[in-house]
Amino acid sequence: MSIDAKGLAFFLSLLTALAATPAAAAESPAEKAVAQRERLQEARMAIARGNWDELAKIKRELKGYPLLPYIDYWAISRKISSLPYDEIDRFLADYRDTAIGDWMRVRVLRELGSRRRFRAFLKYYDPDKITRTSLRCYYADAESRHGDKKAAYRLARELWLVGYSQTEECDPVFARWMKDSGLTPELAWERHRLAVESGHLDLAEYIAGKMDTNRATLARLMRSVHRDPEQLLDYGRFTSDAHEPEYRAIVRHGLRRLARRDPATAERAWRRYQASYLFDDAERDGILRNLALQMARDDDLDGVRRLIEKENFSEARTVDWLARQALRQMDWAQVEFWIERLPEEERQSDRWLYWKARTIEELYGKGRAQEAVQLYRKAAGERSYYGFLAADTLGLDYSFINRPVTVTPNQVEEMAAMPAMQRARELQAIGEFTHARREWDHATDGMSHRELLTASKVASTWGWYQKSIQSVLAADYLDDLELRFPLAFPDIVTDVSEKMGDKTALNPYLIYAVARQESHFSHDAKSRAGALGLMQLLPSTARATARRAGVRYRRAWDLLSPGTNIALGSFYLNTLLNRFDNNRFLAAAAYNAGPTRVARWLEETGNKLPYDVWIETIPYSETRRYVQNVLAYTVIYAYRSGAELSLLRENEAAAKL
């Protein structure tokens, strides 16, 4: 085949045109995203150097990039101390009603408030969007100087009337409010009372210094009773002025304090004082509830029962505790007695349906077997720990109730394309997790039920599991198991599980269950106690575990890596399984409350309790719920993975604890 000169010329021109085509035209979306993120980092470097010309060039190249607002935000933040009002105003106008716009407003207000630029502060303050106490105090100060003084002092009163020391930003407006006679004797007493009841005696003493002589004397008595509540046993001293509201407050607080030291003595004191004081129903219930709680903490079952019977007092938490105490003693007649005194709604919950059925079996055997079966069957209709227990008792299949949400792909695409959602996704991708959460929360705030379900699907599609779970729960839709129980990080979970071998009760479903319970699969989760990551490990635990597991671990932030966190968390969980004879619910309890506590609880019960009673009477309510959730979630994750798994293994169901 030959080609003439004209054809050759066309071919060469085509090659030249292709060679001249910009490389970007052939970029995939992923490659484009990487290039944009690189330019974003260069923009941040230009901001750090103050190279505004370079920044302007980069912004032009990033036209249409979701995080352009953040480049502007970082640029203004770099020079916030110079208060570039024109730039600030443009930014707030351009990004009104966005998460970053609201956050910029906070940054500006902090700067203006700290520098006492109160006229400008009032211009930028938006009372519907600002909740931070320090900024509200600045606002009250600004209004008292340049605006509505009455409104300012109403806010100052609200901010002042708390039982703890307010932030120092409140001091100037408090001082002006007091100078203008805003602090009345009644308000001074009320804050003193709140401070004493909160245990902030230094603050209470400071407030007492602002009282008249009579109230200062009463305030001193209240602080004295706080320290030494046995003074209440000198009844004549406190009943002679029973008509005074301050004395009623002192006695009420003293009874609470005395109950912490000696509930029985506090009960006797209560009977004396209730004859002299006209406590209203709320005050009476509060005193009795506190007495019952303190007796419960001292395991004074007779005292709680006596209190309920003599006072005709019933409170769900207290009755719940009494039923559990009766279970711990295997006193089935008392279990039945207290279940019948629960509120109707509680009695119909899967928990108490199960225990009512168990109680009937223990007390009446075959005589009321059909009634027990009916109760078990009703409980077994629930997808829960108690539902699974009841199903096992009757030999029924578990009820999983899986109803996926009906959201169309177009609805998901439309929501995913929203600017706020695009910003949230890109912030998550570059590791700006705090801003990513702000964007998501701002975008979903006020969404309808249908919109929240769509948002959950969007987050699920992106692998942002924590927000997927958060949104479907916010929609109060509990039956889409894919959204509520995502199979997150499956390759990591499977790999870690396989490395543990088949001689352990650790499997992928248990790992999923613990991570789901601990963090909702938020890989950057941080607890107040300092635990980090998906499986919420303390750095100290991670460090010790890493040495035994042979997992590379250098610093706490390594726990924010899903691979590292799951590997260390699973290995630690496996050590607990080894310690507690492959018993998963004991290991789960130890993971939550610590192995030392679990060992102590086992020693206290002395191998006398069936597994269900032992779990139900775990002393810590948080640990009790934790164990029950982990067991139930393990079953659900097996179902989601196409496997069948019983709630309990044979060794667990046969255990006496």
C-alpha positions as CSV (number, residue, x, y, z in Angstrom):
1,M,0.0,0.0,0.0
2,S,1.4,3.4,-1.0
3,I,0.6,6.9,0.2
4,D,0.7,10.1,-2.0
5,A,2.3,13.4,-0.9
6,K,-1.1,14.9,0.0
7,G,-2.0,12.0,2.3
8,L,1.5,12.1,3.9
9,A,1.1,15.8,4.6
10,F,-2.3,15.2,6.3
11,F,-0.8,12.4,8.4
12,L,2.1,14.5,9.6
13,S,-0.2,17.4,10.5
14,L,-2.4,15.0,12.5
15,L,0.7,13.8,14.5
16,T,1.7,17.4,15.1
17,A,-1.7,18.2,16.4
18,L,-1.8,15.2,18.7
19,A,1.7,16.1,20.0
20,A,0.6,19.6,20.8
21,T,-2.5,18.5,22.8
22,P,-2.1,19.5,26.5
23,A,-1.4,16.5,28.7
24,A,-4.2,17.6,31.0
25,A,-6.7,16.8,28.4
26,A,-5.9,13.1,28.8
27,E,-6.0,13.2,32.6
28,S,-8.3,10.9,34.4
29,P,-10.4,12.4,37.3
30,A,-8.1,10.8,39.8
31,E,-5.0,12.3,38.2
32,K,-6.7,15.7,38.0
33,A,-7.6,15.5,41.7
34,V,-4.0,14.7,42.6
35,A,-2.7,17.6,40.5
36,Q,-5.2,20.0,42.2
37,R,-4.2,18.8,45.7
38,E,-0.5,19.4,44.8
39,R,-1.4,22.9,43.7
40,L,-3.4,23.4,46.8
41,Q,-0.3,22.7,48.9
42,E,1.6,25.1,46.8
43,A,-1.1,27.7,47.5
44,R,-0.7,27.2,51.2
45,M,3.1,27.6,50.9
46,A,2.5,30.8,49.0
47,I,0.3,32.1,51.8
48,A,2.9,31.1,54.4
49,R,5.5,33.2,52.5
50,G,3.1,36.1,51.9
51,N,3.5,35.7,48.1
52,W,0.1,37.0,47.0
53,D,1.0,37.2,43.3
54,E,1.9,33.5,43.2
55,L,-1.3,32.8,45.1
56,A,-3.5,34.7,42.6
57,K,-1.9,32.7,39.8
58,I,-2.6,29.4,41.5
59,K,-6.2,30.4,42.2
60,R,-6.7,31.1,38.5
61,E,-5.4,27.6,37.7
62,L,-7.7,26.0,40.3
63,K,-10.9,27.6,39.0
64,G,-13.8,25.3,39.9
65,Y,-11.8,23.4,42.6
66,P,-14.1,22.8,45.6
67,L,-11.6,24.1,48.1
68,L,-11.1,27.6,46.6
69,P,-13.0,29.1,49.6
70,Y,-10.5,27.5,51.9
71,I,-7.6,29.0,50.1
72,D,-9.2,32.4,50.6
73,Y,-9.9,31.5,54.3
74,W,-6.3,30.5,54.9
75,A,-5.1,33.7,53.2
76,I,-7.2,36.0,55.3
77,S,-6.4,34.0,58.4
78,R,-2.7,34.7,57.7
79,K,-3.3,38.4,58.0
80,I,-6.2,38.4,60.4
81,S,-4.4,40.6,62.9
82,S,-4.4,43.5,60.4
83,L,-8.2,43.1,60.1
84,P,-8.5,43.4,56.3
85,Y,-12.2,44.4,56.5
86,D,-12.7,44.6,52.7
87,E,-11.5,41.0,52.2
88,I,-13.4,39.8,55.2
89,D,-16.6,41.4,54.0
90,R,-16.2,39.9,50.5
91,F,-15.5,36.5,51.9
92,L,-18.5,36.6,54.2
93,A,-20.7,37.8,51.4
94,D,-19.4,35.2,48.9
95,Y,-19.7,32.3,51.4
96,R,-22.7,33.3,53.4
97,D,-24.5,30.3,55.0
98,T,-21.6,27.9,54.5
99,A,-19.5,26.2,57.2
100,I,-16.3,28.0,56.3
101,G,-18.2,31.3,56.2
102,D,-19.6,30.7,59.7
103,W,-16.1,29.7,60.9
104,M,-14.5,32.8,59.4
105,R,-17.1,34.9,61.3
106,V,-16.0,33.1,64.5
107,R,-12.3,33.9,63.8
108,V,-13.1,37.5,63.1
109,L,-15.2,37.9,66.2
110,R,-12.5,36.4,68.4
111,E,-10.0,38.9,67.0
112,L,-12.3,41.9,67.4
113,G,-13.4,40.9,70.9
114,S,-9.9,40.3,72.2
115,R,-9.0,43.8,70.9
116,R,-12.1,45.5,72.2
117,R,-13.2,46.6,68.7
118,F,-16.8,46.5,69.8
119,R,-18.5,48.6,67.2
120,A,-17.0,46.4,64.5
121,F,-17.9,43.3,66.6
122,L,-21.6,44.2,66.6
123,K,-21.4,44.5,62.8
124,Y,-20.2,40.9,62.4
125,Y,-22.1,39.2,65.3
126,D,-25.0,36.9,64.3
127,P,-26.9,35.8,67.4
128,D,-28.5,32.9,65.5
129,K,-25.2,31.3,64.6
130,I,-23.0,32.1,67.6
131,T,-23.1,29.7,70.6
132,R,-19.6,30.0,72.1
133,T,-19.8,31.5,75.6
134,S,-16.7,33.7,75.1
135,L,-18.3,35.4,72.0
136,R,-21.6,35.8,73.7
137,C,-19.9,37.6,76.5
138,Y,-18.1,39.9,74.1
139,Y,-21.5,40.5,72.5
140,A,-23.1,41.5,75.8
141,D,-20.2,43.8,76.5
142,A,-20.4,45.4,73.1
143,E,-24.2,45.8,73.3
144,S,-23.9,47.4,76.8
145,R,-21.5,50.0,75.4
146,H,-22.9,50.7,71.9
147,G,-26.3,49.1,71.6
148,D,-29.3,47.9,73.6
149,K,-28.1,48.0,77.2
150,K,-31.3,46.2,78.6
151,A,-30.8,43.4,76.2
152,A,-27.1,43.2,77.0
153,Y,-27.9,42.9,80.7
154,R,-30.5,40.2,80.2
155,L,-27.8,38.2,78.4
156,A,-25.3,39.0,81.2
157,R,-27.7,37.8,83.8
158,E,-28.2,34.5,81.8
159,L,-24.5,34.0,81.5
160,W,-23.8,34.9,85.1
161,L,-26.4,32.5,86.6
162,V,-24.4,29.3,86.5
163,G,-22.8,27.1,89.1
164,Y,-19.2,27.4,87.7
165,S,-16.8,30.2,86.9
166,Q,-17.4,31.7,83.5
167,T,-14.7,32.4,81.0
168,E,-12.6,35.5,81.6
169,E,-14.1,37.2,78.5
170,C,-17.3,37.7,80.6
171,D,-15.6,39.7,83.4
172,P,-16.0,43.2,81.9
173,V,-19.7,42.9,81.2
174,F,-20.3,41.3,84.5
175,A,-18.5,44.2,86.2
176,R,-20.6,46.8,84.3
177,W,-23.8,44.9,85.0
178,M,-23.1,44.8,88.7
179,K,-22.1,48.5,88.8
180,D,-25.5,49.3,87.2
181,S,-27.3,47.4,90.0
182,G,-28.0,44.3,88.0
183,L,-27.0,41.9,90.8
184,T,-29.9,41.6,93.1
185,P,-29.7,39.8,96.5
186,E,-32.0,37.0,95.1
187,L,-29.6,36.5,92.1
188,A,-26.6,36.4,94.4
189,W,-28.2,33.7,96.5
190,E,-29.3,31.7,93.5
191,R,-25.8,31.6,92.0
192,H,-24.3,30.8,95.4
193,R,-26.7,27.9,95.6
194,L,-25.8,26.7,92.2
195,A,-22.1,26.9,92.9
196,V,-22.4,25.0,96.2
197,E,-24.5,22.2,94.6
198,S,-21.9,22.0,91.9
199,G,-19.1,21.7,94.5
200,H,-17.4,25.0,93.5
201,L,-17.0,26.3,97.0
202,D,-14.3,28.9,96.1
203,L,-16.8,30.5,93.7
204,A,-19.6,30.3,96.2
205,E,-17.5,32.1,98.8
206,Y,-16.6,34.8,96.3
207,I,-20.4,35.3,95.5
208,A,-21.2,35.4,99.2
209,G,-18.9,38.4,99.5
210,K,-21.5,40.3,97.4
211,M,-24.4,39.5,99.7
212,D,-26.1,41.5,102.4
213,T,-25.3,40.4,106.0
214,N,-28.3,38.2,106.5
215,R,-27.9,36.2,103.3
216,A,-24.1,36.0,103.7
217,T,-24.8,34.2,107.0
218,L,-27.2,31.8,105.3
219,A,-24.6,31.3,102.6
220,R,-21.9,30.5,105.1
221,L,-24.3,27.9,106.7
222,M,-24.9,26.3,103.4
223,R,-21.2,25.9,102.7
224,S,-20.7,24.5,106.2
225,V,-23.5,21.9,105.7
226,H,-21.9,21.0,102.4
227,R,-18.7,20.1,104.2
228,D,-20.4,18.6,107.3
229,P,-24.0,17.4,106.4
230,E,-24.3,15.7,109.8
231,Q,-25.2,19.1,111.2
232,L,-28.7,18.4,109.8
233,L,-29.2,16.0,112.7
234,D,-29.6,19.1,115.0
235,Y,-33.2,19.3,113.8
236,G,-34.1,22.3,116.0
237,R,-31.5,24.4,114.3
238,F,-33.0,23.9,110.8
239,T,-36.7,23.6,111.5
240,S,-37.3,26.9,113.3
241,D,-37.1,28.8,110.0
242,A,-38.7,26.2,107.8
243,H,-40.8,28.8,106.0
244,E,-37.7,30.5,104.6
245,P,-36.8,29.3,101.0
246,E,-33.1,29.6,101.8
247,Y,-33.4,27.1,104.6
248,R,-35.3,24.7,102.4
249,A,-32.4,24.9,99.8
250,I,-29.9,24.2,102.6
251,V,-31.8,21.2,103.9
252,R,-32.4,19.8,100.5
253,H,-28.7,20.0,99.6
254,G,-27.6,18.7,103.0
255,L,-29.8,15.7,102.7
256,R,-28.2,14.9,99.3
257,R,-24.7,15.2,100.8
258,L,-25.7,13.2,103.9
259,A,-27.1,10.4,101.7
260,R,-23.6,10.1,100.0
261,R,-22.1,9.4,103.4
262,D,-24.8,7.5,105.3
263,P,-28.0,6.7,103.3
264,A,-29.8,5.2,106.3
265,T,-29.2,8.3,108.5
266,A,-30.2,10.5,105.6
267,E,-33.5,8.5,105.3
268,R,-34.2,9.1,109.0
269,A,-33.4,12.8,108.6
270,W,-35.7,13.0,105.6
271,R,-38.6,11.7,107.5
272,R,-38.1,14.4,110.2
273,Y,-37.7,17.2,107.7
274,Q,-40.6,16.3,105.4
275,A,-42.9,16.8,108.3
276,S,-41.6,20.4,108.8
277,Y,-40.9,21.6,105.2
278,L,-43.4,22.0,102.4
279,F,-41.2,20.4,99.7
280,D,-42.9,20.5,96.3
281,D,-43.3,17.3,94.3
282,A,-40.2,17.9,92.2
283,E,-38.1,18.5,95.3
284,R,-39.5,15.5,97.0
285,D,-38.9,13.2,94.1
286,G,-35.3,14.6,93.7
287,I,-34.5,13.8,97.4
288,L,-36.0,10.3,97.2
289,R,-34.3,9.5,93.9
290,N,-31.0,10.5,95.4
291,L,-31.6,8.5,98.5
292,A,-32.5,5.4,96.4
293,L,-29.4,5.9,94.2
294,Q,-27.1,6.0,97.2
295,M,-28.7,3.0,98.8
296,A,-28.3,1.2,95.5
297,R,-24.6,2.0,95.4
298,D,-24.3,0.6,98.9
299,D,-26.1,-2.6,97.8
300,D,-28.8,-1.8,100.4
301,L,-31.6,-3.7,98.8
302,D,-33.8,-3.6,101.9
303,G,-33.3,0.1,102.2
304,V,-34.4,0.8,98.7
305,R,-37.4,-1.5,99.1
306,R,-38.4,0.2,102.3
307,L,-38.1,3.6,100.8
308,I,-40.3,2.7,97.9
309,E,-42.9,1.1,100.0
310,K,-43.1,3.7,102.7
311,E,-43.0,6.7,100.4
312,N,-45.1,5.3,97.6
313,F,-42.2,6.3,95.5
314,S,-41.4,4.5,92.2
315,E,-38.8,5.5,89.6
316,A,-37.9,3.5,86.6
317,R,-34.1,3.6,87.1
318,T,-34.5,2.5,90.7
319,V,-36.9,-0.4,89.9
320,D,-34.6,-1.4,87.1
321,W,-31.7,-1.6,89.5
322,L,-33.8,-3.6,92.0
323,A,-34.7,-6.1,89.3
324,R,-31.1,-6.5,88.4
325,Q,-30.1,-7.0,92.0
326,A,-32.7,-9.7,92.4
327,L,-31.3,-11.3,89.3
328,R,-27.8,-11.2,90.7
329,Q,-29.1,-13.1,93.8
330,M,-31.0,-15.5,91.6
331,D,-34.1,-14.5,93.6
332,W,-36.7,-15.1,90.8
333,A,-39.7,-14.2,92.9
334,Q,-38.2,-10.8,93.5
335,V,-37.3,-10.5,89.8
336,E,-41.0,-11.0,89.0
337,F,-42.1,-8.6,91.7
338,W,-39.9,-5.7,90.4
339,I,-40.6,-6.4,86.7
340,E,-44.3,-5.9,87.4
341,R,-43.5,-2.5,88.9
342,L,-41.7,-1.2,85.8
343,P,-43.6,1.3,83.6
344,E,-45.7,-0.4,81.0
345,E,-43.4,0.7,78.1
346,E,-40.4,-0.7,79.9
347,R,-42.1,-4.0,80.5
348,Q,-42.9,-4.4,76.8
349,S,-39.2,-3.8,75.8
350,D,-37.3,-6.8,74.4
351,R,-35.1,-6.8,77.6
352,W,-37.9,-7.3,80.1
353,L,-39.9,-9.5,77.8
354,Y,-36.9,-11.9,77.8
355,W,-36.4,-11.7,81.6
356,K,-40.1,-12.0,82.3
357,A,-40.1,-15.2,80.2
358,R,-37.0,-16.5,82.0
359,T,-38.5,-15.7,85.4
360,I,-41.7,-17.6,84.5
361,E,-39.7,-20.6,83.5
362,E,-37.7,-20.6,86.7
363,L,-40.7,-20.1,89.0
364,Y,-43.4,-22.1,87.3
365,G,-41.8,-24.5,84.9
366,K,-44.3,-26.3,82.6
367,G,-47.2,-24.8,84.5
368,R,-46.9,-21.5,82.5
369,A,-44.7,-22.7,79.7
370,Q,-47.0,-21.3,77.0
371,E,-47.0,-17.8,78.5
372,A,-43.1,-17.9,78.5
373,V,-43.1,-19.0,74.9
374,Q,-45.3,-16.2,73.9
375,L,-43.1,-13.7,75.6
376,Y,-39.9,-15.2,74.1
377,R,-41.6,-15.1,70.6
378,K,-42.4,-11.5,71.0
379,A,-38.9,-10.6,72.0
380,A,-37.4,-12.7,69.2
381,G,-39.0,-10.4,66.6
382,E,-36.4,-7.8,67.5
383,R,-33.0,-7.5,65.9
384,S,-31.2,-7.2,69.1
385,Y,-29.2,-8.9,71.8
386,Y,-32.3,-9.9,73.7
387,G,-34.1,-10.8,70.5
388,F,-31.3,-13.2,69.5
389,L,-31.3,-14.7,73.1
390,A,-35.0,-15.3,72.8
391,A,-34.7,-16.8,69.4
392,D,-32.0,-19.2,70.6
393,T,-34.2,-20.2,73.5
394,L,-37.0,-21.2,71.1
395,G,-34.7,-22.5,68.4
396,L,-36.0,-19.9,65.9
397,D,-34.1,-18.1,63.1
398,Y,-32.9,-14.6,64.0
399,S,-35.0,-11.7,62.9
400,F,-32.7,-9.4,60.9
401,I,-35.3,-7.0,59.4
402,N,-33.2,-5.6,56.5
403,R,-35.1,-3.0,54.5
404,P,-32.7,-0.9,52.3
405,V,-33.6,2.7,51.9
406,T,-35.2,3.6,48.5
407,V,-32.9,6.3,47.2
408,T,-32.3,6.5,43.5
409,P,-28.8,6.8,41.9
410,N,-29.8,10.2,40.6
411,Q,-30.7,11.5,44.0
412,V,-27.3,10.3,45.3
413,E,-25.5,12.0,42.4
414,E,-27.4,15.2,42.9
415,M,-26.6,15.5,46.6
416,A,-23.0,14.4,46.1
417,A,-22.6,17.3,43.6
418,M,-23.7,19.9,46.1
419,P,-20.8,22.3,46.7
420,A,-20.9,21.7,50.5
421,M,-20.7,17.9,49.9
422,Q,-17.8,18.3,47.4
423,R,-15.9,20.5,49.9
424,A,-16.5,17.9,52.7
425,R,-15.3,15.1,50.5
426,E,-12.2,16.9,49.3
427,L,-11.3,18.1,52.9
428,Q,-11.6,14.5,54.0
429,A,-9.3,13.4,51.2
430,I,-6.5,15.9,52.1
431,G,-6.7,15.1,55.9
432,E,-8.5,18.3,57.0
433,F,-10.9,16.1,59.1
434,T,-12.2,18.8,61.4
435,H,-13.2,21.1,58.6
436,A,-14.6,18.1,56.7
437,R,-16.9,17.3,59.6
438,R,-18.0,20.9,59.9
439,E,-18.9,21.0,56.2
440,W,-20.9,17.8,56.5
441,D,-22.7,18.7,59.7
442,H,-23.5,22.2,58.3
443,A,-24.8,20.7,55.1
444,T,-27.0,18.1,56.8
445,D,-28.3,20.3,59.5
446,G,-32.0,20.7,59.0
447,M,-32.3,18.1,56.3
448,S,-35.5,16.2,55.9
449,H,-35.8,12.4,56.6
450,R,-35.5,11.6,52.9
451,E,-32.5,14.0,52.5
452,L,-30.7,12.4,55.5
453,L,-31.1,9.0,54.0
454,T,-29.7,10.2,50.7
455,A,-26.8,11.8,52.5
456,S,-26.2,8.5,54.3
457,K,-25.9,6.8,50.9
458,V,-23.6,9.5,49.6
459,A,-21.2,9.0,52.6
460,S,-21.4,5.2,52.2
461,T,-20.5,5.6,48.5
462,W,-17.5,7.6,49.5
463,G,-16.4,5.2,52.3
464,W,-17.0,7.8,54.9
465,Y,-18.7,5.3,57.2
466,Q,-19.0,7.3,60.4
467,K,-21.0,10.0,58.6
468,S,-23.1,7.4,56.8
469,I,-24.0,5.9,60.2
470,Q,-24.6,9.3,61.7
471,S,-26.9,10.4,59.0
472,V,-29.1,7.2,58.9
473,L,-29.4,7.4,62.7
474,A,-30.3,11.1,62.5
475,A,-33.1,10.0,60.0
476,D,-34.2,7.5,62.7
477,Y,-34.2,4.7,60.1
478,L,-32.7,1.6,61.7
479,D,-33.5,-1.1,59.1
480,D,-30.9,-0.6,56.4
481,L,-28.2,-2.9,57.6
482,E,-25.7,-1.8,54.8
483,L,-25.8,1.7,56.0
484,R,-26.0,1.0,59.8
485,F,-23.4,-1.8,59.7
486,P,-21.0,-1.2,56.8
487,L,-18.3,-3.7,55.9
488,A,-15.6,-1.1,56.4
489,F,-12.0,-1.7,55.5
490,P,-12.7,-5.3,54.5
491,D,-9.2,-6.2,53.2
492,I,-7.5,-5.0,56.4
493,V,-10.0,-6.8,58.6
494,T,-9.8,-10.1,56.7
495,D,-6.0,-10.0,56.5
496,V,-5.6,-9.3,60.3
497,S,-8.2,-12.0,61.1
498,E,-6.4,-14.6,59.0
499,K,-3.1,-13.8,60.6
500,M,-4.5,-14.7,64.0
501,G,-5.2,-18.3,62.9
502,D,-8.1,-20.6,63.6
503,K,-7.4,-21.4,67.3
504,T,-9.0,-18.2,68.5
505,A,-12.5,-16.9,68.8
506,L,-11.4,-13.8,67.0
507,N,-13.0,-13.5,63.5
508,P,-13.7,-10.7,61.1
509,Y,-17.2,-10.3,62.5
510,L,-16.0,-9.6,66.0
511,I,-13.4,-7.1,64.8
512,Y,-16.2,-5.3,62.8
513,A,-18.4,-5.4,65.9
514,V,-15.8,-3.8,68.2
515,A,-14.8,-1.1,65.7
516,R,-18.5,-0.3,65.0
517,Q,-19.2,0.0,68.7
518,E,-16.0,1.9,69.5
519,S,-16.0,4.6,66.8
520,H,-18.6,4.0,64.1
521,F,-15.6,3.4,61.9
522,S,-14.2,6.9,62.3
523,H,-10.5,6.4,61.7
524,D,-9.6,9.8,63.3
525,A,-11.8,9.4,66.4
526,K,-10.3,10.7,69.6
527,S,-11.9,10.1,73.0
528,R,-11.6,12.4,76.1
529,A,-9.5,9.7,77.7
530,G,-7.0,9.9,74.8
531,A,-8.0,6.7,73.0
532,L,-7.5,7.0,69.2
533,G,-8.7,5.5,66.0
534,L,-11.1,2.9,64.8
535,M,-10.8,0.6,67.7
536,Q,-10.1,3.3,70.2
537,L,-6.7,2.3,71.6
538,L,-4.8,4.2,74.2
539,P,-1.3,5.0,73.1
540,S,0.2,3.2,76.1
541,T,-1.8,0.1,75.2
542,A,-0.8,0.4,71.6
543,R,2.9,0.7,72.5
544,A,2.8,-2.4,74.7
545,T,0.8,-4.4,72.1
546,A,3.0,-3.4,69.2
547,R,6.1,-4.9,70.8
548,R,4.3,-8.3,71.2
549,A,2.5,-8.2,67.9
550,G,5.6,-7.1,65.9
551,V,3.6,-4.2,64.4
552,R,5.5,-1.0,63.6
553,Y,4.4,1.7,65.9
554,R,6.3,5.0,66.5
555,R,3.9,7.6,67.8
556,A,0.3,8.1,68.8
557,W,-0.7,9.5,65.5
558,D,0.1,6.1,63.9
559,L,-3.2,4.9,65.4
560,L,-5.1,7.1,63.0
561,S,-4.0,4.7,60.2
562,P,-6.7,2.1,59.7
563,G,-4.2,-0.6,59.0
564,T,-2.2,0.0,62.2
565,N,-5.2,0.6,64.4
566,I,-7.0,-2.6,63.3
567,A,-3.9,-4.7,63.6
568,L,-3.1,-3.5,67.1
569,G,-6.7,-3.4,68.3
570,S,-7.3,-7.0,67.0
571,F,-4.1,-8.3,68.6
572,Y,-5.0,-6.7,71.9
573,L,-8.5,-8.1,71.7
574,N,-7.0,-11.5,71.0
575,T,-4.8,-11.3,74.1
576,L,-8.0,-10.7,76.1
577,L,-9.6,-13.7,74.5
578,N,-6.6,-15.8,75.4
579,R,-6.8,-14.6,79.0
580,F,-10.5,-15.3,79.3
581,D,-10.6,-18.8,77.7
582,N,-11.9,-17.6,74.3
583,N,-15.0,-16.1,75.9
584,R,-16.0,-13.2,73.7
585,F,-18.3,-11.4,76.1
586,L,-15.7,-11.5,78.9
587,A,-13.1,-10.2,76.4
588,A,-15.4,-7.5,75.2
589,A,-16.1,-6.5,78.8
590,A,-12.3,-6.3,79.4
591,Y,-11.8,-4.3,76.2
592,N,-14.2,-1.7,77.6
593,A,-13.6,-1.7,81.3
594,G,-10.2,-3.3,81.7
595,P,-9.2,-6.9,82.4
596,T,-8.5,-6.2,86.1
597,R,-12.1,-5.2,86.7
598,V,-13.5,-8.2,84.8
599,A,-11.3,-10.5,86.9
600,R,-12.7,-8.8,90.1
601,W,-16.3,-9.2,88.9
602,L,-15.7,-12.9,88.2
603,E,-14.2,-13.3,91.7
604,E,-17.2,-11.6,93.2
605,T,-19.8,-13.8,91.5
606,G,-17.9,-17.0,92.2
607,N,-19.0,-19.2,89.3
608,K,-22.6,-19.1,90.4
609,L,-24.3,-17.2,87.6
610,P,-25.5,-18.3,84.1
611,Y,-24.0,-16.2,81.3
612,D,-27.2,-14.2,80.7
613,V,-27.5,-13.2,84.3
614,W,-23.8,-12.3,84.6
615,I,-24.0,-10.1,81.5
616,E,-27.2,-8.4,82.8
617,T,-25.7,-7.6,86.1
618,I,-22.4,-6.2,85.0
619,P,-21.9,-3.3,87.5
620,Y,-21.1,-0.7,84.8
621,S,-24.1,0.2,82.6
622,E,-21.8,1.3,79.9
623,T,-19.9,-2.0,79.9
624,R,-23.2,-3.9,80.0
625,R,-24.5,-2.2,76.9
626,Y,-21.1,-2.5,75.3
627,V,-21.0,-6.3,75.7
628,Q,-24.6,-6.8,74.5
629,N,-24.0,-4.6,71.5
630,V,-20.8,-6.4,70.5
631,L,-22.4,-9.8,70.7
632,A,-25.4,-8.7,68.7
633,Y,-23.3,-6.7,66.1
634,T,-21.1,-9.8,65.6
635,V,-24.2,-11.8,64.6
636,I,-25.3,-9.0,62.3
637,Y,-21.9,-8.7,60.6
638,A,-21.9,-12.4,60.0
639,Y,-25.3,-12.1,58.3
640,R,-24.0,-9.1,56.3
641,S,-21.1,-11.3,55.2
642,G,-23.3,-14.1,54.1
643,A,-22.4,-16.4,57.0
644,E,-24.5,-17.8,59.9
645,L,-23.3,-17.3,63.4
646,S,-24.9,-18.0,66.8
647,L,-25.0,-15.3,69.4
648,L,-23.0,-17.5,71.7
649,R,-20.4,-20.2,71.3
650,E,-20.9,-23.5,73.1
651,N,-18.2,-22.6,75.8
652,E,-19.9,-19.2,76.4
653,A,-23.4,-20.6,76.7
654,A,-22.3,-23.3,79.1
655,A,-20.2,-20.9,81.3
656,K,-21.0,-20.4,85.0
657,L,-19.6,-17.1,86.1
